[in-house]
Amino acid sequence: MRFNLPYIKLSFLLLAVAVIAGCYKDKGNYDYVSIDEATIDTSGLATNYSIQRFDTLTIAPVVTYQGVKVNSAKPQFPELKFVWKMYPASSVRLNDERTLDSTVTLHKMLDQPEMAWEVLFTVVNTKTGVKAFAKFAVAIAPSLAEGWMVLYEKNGHSDVGLIVNDRIAKATVKEKVLYDLYAASNGAPLKGKPGSLITSTANFPTYLSLFIQTSEDVASVWPGTFERKATFSDTLFWTVPSVKTPAFITASEGRKEFVLNNNKLHKIDYLTIAPGRRAFDDGAAGTYGTLAPWVASSVHATLATVVYDQTNQRFLKLTSAGADIIPFTTKQAAKGPFDINNVGMQFLLSDVGRNYYQYSVMKQTSTGKYYLLAANFRVADTDSTLAKGKYDMSACPEIENINSITAGYLGEIFYYSAGSNKFYQFKYNTGVTENLWTAPGNEKITCIRLQRSYGTNPAQDVLYAPKNANKVLYIATYDEASGNGKVYEMLVDPSSGALNTGSVRVYEGFGKIKAMAWKPFI
């Protein structure tokens, strides 16, 4: 092989010139920026955290800049930017990024779903773009066990809060109040005005759900997380109804769930043992008028439920094995307080009370008078004495504006409110009405409930027996001017209905409350 020596010498000469030129000190007039890098000291901190959902996470790293410790309360360097972000540890949901705060110390309530997360702390020098990082592993554990659910309207949408304390939860717990659970778990609240709220009575853990009904939707959610399982327009029904006007949802002690939509009653029956998905059926058939937004929750085993026909003003039945809503065929006793086949009244409100009778407030069409009717649907539907009582409520204060009731089944307990600030007890055996409590200021009562289940006998079904059945009362109020919804919790005598006003606890920060219900530990 021959080499071109002149060419090689020339190449080395050019390389030497380039090296010399590179070493030449440029004395031009330029601005030079010194890179000041912040440092993050995490030596005194844990790298792994475990926290219950909706509890507060605090992480306090030490940031040093230009040899000076940054004041965490009032950072003294305006060029520094602080960012706390959160990412799922699983690669499946890496796009689910959450910005937590813009402070040196993180002190944040975490409402993210229960799973493993990575928390990233970043300090940015906005002048140079230089960044410093610190990463922490955070595991969020379930915390939504037992509590008192509150369904409310806020900013034109519906959401659910939860009150947890020693009067509700069987286990020893720290008192806390949680807000906007549906939005926190699903990214947005439910559309529409709040309607009803129930816990599933399914006897299979896989199917246990909470149901939330609004004027525009129905959703089932996982009890431990409030993450959505199904909604009206996807898998809640076997066949999605063409008209979407949900009016009511409830559950019965007979392990059935019901939703009334477009004047049609749909059900899920958990007495039927079958594998796989469960959903609401196509609805009961039959000849009837407009149905009241109610079904009986405590009925005989031969019945699926009982409904009320507002048009024809009578009770109707859906048998356990039936597909049609039909009349009661047995002629009722002539001396009964009323005829369930010909009530002649407009249905207003109803609840299960003493003796597990259904206590219903009605307005008589012919006279305009108000009555409390008691009926026993826990006996066979062939019984001729289903009607048990008829009590005149016409003299009750504000009865024409009645908006909420709750009944106890351990005594003669029947409370009502009428949209004002007054809370009443109607003693139906004597006809006496007492104003037991008055809300302060401009607050108006929107909902009242006793802590209890859906009429199920605690001795028969321990799962659905709350800690203080019939012993704790909840009164929800709303101040229109401030937009603040409150819940007053107080102890009551389950036999007489007397209030222990010295036991009152107040929880606020909700919207306008429409419904409340006990959430069991499921």
Secondary structure as the mmCIF struct_conf table of DSSP 4:
data_model
#
loop_
_struct_conf.conf_type_id
_struct_conf.id
_struct_conf.beg_label_comp_id
_struct_conf.beg_label_asym_id
_struct_conf.beg_label_seq_id
_struct_conf.end_label_comp_id
_struct_conf.end_label_asym_id
_struct_conf.end_label_seq_id
HELX_RH_AL_P HELX_RH_AL_P1 LEU A 5 GLY A 22
TURN_TY1_P TURN_TY1_P1 CYS A 23 CYS A 23
BEND BEND1 TYR A 24 TYR A 24
HELX_LH_PP_P HELX_LH_PP_P1 LYS A 25 ASP A 26
BEND BEND2 GLY A 28 GLY A 28
STRN STRN1 THR A 39 ASP A 41
TURN_TY1_P TURN_TY1_P2 SER A 43 GLY A 44
BEND BEND3 LEU A 45 LEU A 45
BEND BEND4 THR A 47 THR A 47
STRN STRN2 ASN A 48 GLN A 52
TURN_TY1_P TURN_TY1_P3 ARG A 53 PHE A 54
BEND BEND5 ASP A 55 ASP A 55
STRN STRN3 THR A 56 ILE A 59
STRN STRN4 VAL A 62 TYR A 65
TURN_TY1_P TURN_TY1_P4 GLN A 66 GLY A 67
STRN STRN5 VAL A 68 LYS A 69
BEND BEND6 SER A 72 LYS A 74
BEND BEND7 GLN A 76 GLN A 76
TURN_TY1_P TURN_TY1_P5 PRO A 78 GLU A 79
STRN STRN6 LEU A 80 PRO A 88
BEND BEND8 ALA A 89 SER A 90
HELX_RH_3T_P HELX_RH_3T_P1 SER A 91 ARG A 93
TURN_TY1_P TURN_TY1_P6 LEU A 94 ASN A 95
STRN STRN7 ARG A 98 ASP A 101
BEND BEND9 SER A 102 THR A 105
STRN STRN8 LEU A 106 MET A 109
BEND BEND10 GLN A 112 GLN A 112
BEND BEND11 GLU A 114 MET A 115
STRN STRN9 ALA A 116 ASN A 125
TURN_TY1_P TURN_TY1_P7 THR A 126 THR A 128
STRN STRN10 LYS A 131 ALA A 141
HELX_LH_PP_P HELX_LH_PP_P2 PRO A 142 PRO A 142
BEND BEND12 GLU A 146 GLU A 146
STRN STRN11 GLY A 147 LYS A 154
TURN_TY1_P TURN_TY1_P8 ASN A 155 GLY A 156
STRN STRN12 HIS A 157 VAL A 164
TURN_TY1_P TURN_TY1_P9 ASP A 166 ILE A 168
BEND BEND13 LYS A 170 ALA A 171
STRN STRN13 LYS A 176 LEU A 178
HELX_RH_AL_P HELX_RH_AL_P2 LEU A 181 ASN A 186
BEND BEND14 GLY A 187 ALA A 188
HELX_LH_PP_P HELX_LH_PP_P3 PRO A 189 PRO A 189
STRN STRN14 LEU A 190 LYS A 191
BEND BEND15 GLY A 192 GLY A 192
STRN STRN15 PRO A 194 THR A 199
BEND BEND16 ASN A 203 PHE A 204
HELX_RH_3T_P HELX_RH_3T_P2 PRO A 205 TYR A 207
STRN STRN16 LEU A 210 THR A 214
BEND BEND17 SER A 215 GLU A 216
STRN STRN17 VAL A 218 VAL A 221
TURN_TY1_P TURN_TY1_P10 PRO A 223 THR A 225
STRN STRN18 ARG A 228 THR A 231
TURN_TY1_P TURN_TY1_P11 PHE A 232 THR A 235
BEND BEND18 LEU A 236 LEU A 236
STRN STRN19 PHE A 237 PHE A 237
BEND BEND19 TRP A 238 THR A 239
BEND BEND20 SER A 242 VAL A 243
STRN STRN20 PRO A 246 SER A 252
TURN_TY1_P TURN_TY1_P12 GLU A 253 ARG A 255
STRN STRN21 LYS A 256 ASN A 261
TURN_TY1_P TURN_TY1_P13 ASN A 262 ASN A 263
STRN STRN22 LYS A 264 ASP A 269
TURN_TY1_P TURN_TY1_P14 TYR A 270 LEU A 271
BEND BEND21 THR A 272 THR A 272
BEND BEND22 PRO A 275 GLY A 276
STRN STRN23 PHE A 280 PHE A 280
BEND BEND23 ASP A 282 ASP A 282
STRN STRN24 ALA A 285 GLY A 286
HELX_LH_PP_P HELX_LH_PP_P4 THR A 290 THR A 290
STRN STRN25 LEU A 291 LEU A 291
HELX_LH_PP_P HELX_LH_PP_P5 ALA A 292 ALA A 292
BEND BEND24 PRO A 293 PRO A 293
BEND BEND25 SER A 297 SER A 298
TURN_TY1_P TURN_TY1_P15 ALA A 301 THR A 302
STRN STRN26 LEU A 303 ASP A 309
TURN_TY1_P TURN_TY1_P16 GLN A 310 GLN A 313
STRN STRN27 ARG A 314 THR A 319
TURN_TY1_P TURN_TY1_P17 SER A 320 ALA A 321
BEND BEND26 ALA A 323 ALA A 323
STRN STRN28 ASP A 324 PRO A 327
BEND BEND27 THR A 330 THR A 330
HELX_LH_PP_P HELX_LH_PP_P6 LYS A 331 ALA A 333
TURN_TY1_P TURN_TY1_P18 ALA A 334 LYS A 335
BEND BEND28 GLY A 336 PHE A 338
TURN_TY1_P TURN_TY1_P19 ILE A 340 ASN A 341
STRN STRN29 MET A 345 VAL A 352
HELX_RH_3T_P HELX_RH_3T_P3 ARG A 354 TYR A 356
STRN STRN30 GLN A 358 GLN A 364
TURN_TY1_P TURN_TY1_P20 THR A 365 THR A 367
STRN STRN31 TYR A 370 ALA A 375
BEND BEND29 ARG A 378 VAL A 379
TURN_TY1_P TURN_TY1_P21 ASP A 381 THR A 382
BEND BEND30 SER A 384 SER A 384
STRN STRN32 ALA A 387 ASP A 392
TURN_TY1_P TURN_TY1_P22 SER A 394 ALA A 395
BEND BEND31 CYS A 396 CYS A 396
TURN_TY1_P TURN_TY1_P23 PRO A 397 GLU A 398
HELX_RH_3T_P HELX_RH_3T_P4 ILE A 399 ASN A 401
STRN STRN33 SER A 404 GLY A 408
TURN_TY1_P TURN_TY1_P24 TYR A 409 GLU A 412
STRN STRN34 ILE A 413 SER A 417
BEND BEND32 GLY A 419 ASN A 421
STRN STRN35 LYS A 422 LYS A 427
TURN_TY1_P TURN_TY1_P25 TYR A 428 GLY A 431
STRN STRN36 VAL A 432 THR A 438
TURN_TY1_P TURN_TY1_P26 GLY A 441 ASN A 442
STRN STRN37 LYS A 444 LEU A 450
BEND BEND33 GLN A 451 GLN A 451
BEND BEND34 TYR A 454 GLY A 455
TURN_TY1_P TURN_TY1_P27 PRO A 458 GLN A 460
HELX_RH_3T_P HELX_RH_3T_P5 VAL A 462 TYR A 464
TURN_TY1_P TURN_TY1_P28 LYS A 467 LYS A 471
STRN STRN38 VAL A 472 ASP A 479
TURN_TY1_P TURN_TY1_P29 GLU A 480 GLY A 483
STRN STRN39 ASN A 484 VAL A 492
TURN_TY1_P TURN_TY1_P30 PRO A 494 SER A 496
STRN STRN40 LEU A 499 PHE A 510
STRN STRN41 LYS A 512 LYS A 519
#
